[in-house]
Amino acid sequence: MKNTFWQEHKKLRMILMLVSFVLGAVLLYTGWSMTGDLKGLGIEMIGVVLVLITLWLYNKPYTD
């Protein structure tokens, strides 16, 4: 049985993608502005993970 949840709920997927992308971009910029601080690197890494989650959500309906 194929999971079609992400194919059927396009509005939910778009909202989740928008939220994760905007939050990821804000965290990337915030961490980037903390040059020389190890905490800034951690914040940037969380931002990268959120942007990758956005890509995963975008590609999920097209996987077999």
N, C-alpha and C positions, 0 to 999 in steps of 0.2 A: 504494500500500500504506500503510495507516494504522499508525502506531506505537502499539501498545497496551501498551508496557512498563509505564507508570505505572498502567494500569487493572488489570493482572494481578498486580502486586506491591504489594498494599495494605499489608502489614506493613512492607516496606522504606520505602514512602512515609511511613507514620506515624512510623517511627523518625527518618527524616530531618527531617520537619516538627517533631517534638518537640525534636530536638537543635538545629536552626537557630533555633527560637523561643526556647528557654531561653538559648542562647548570645547571641542578639541582645538579649534582655531584659537579661541581665547586662551586656553591653557598653553598652547604652543607659543603664542606671543608673550604671555606673562613669564613663562620659563625662560624664553630667549632674552628678555629684558633683564633677567637676573644674572648677568654675565659674571662668572667667577664663583658662583655660589652652587654648591652641590644640590641644594634643595631645588634650584631652578632646573637642573638636569632631570630630576625626578618628575617635576611638573611637566616638562616637555615630553618625557616618555609616556606619561598618562595621556597627554594630548595626541601623541602619535597613535596610541592604542585606540582612542576614540575615532580618529580619522580612518583607521583600518576597519573598525566596526562599521563605519559608514559605507566603506567599499564592500564589506561582506553583505550588508543589508541590500545594497544596490544589486549585487550579483546573485543573490540567493534565488530569485525566481527563474533564473536562466540555467541553473545547474540541473543535471539529470538525476 
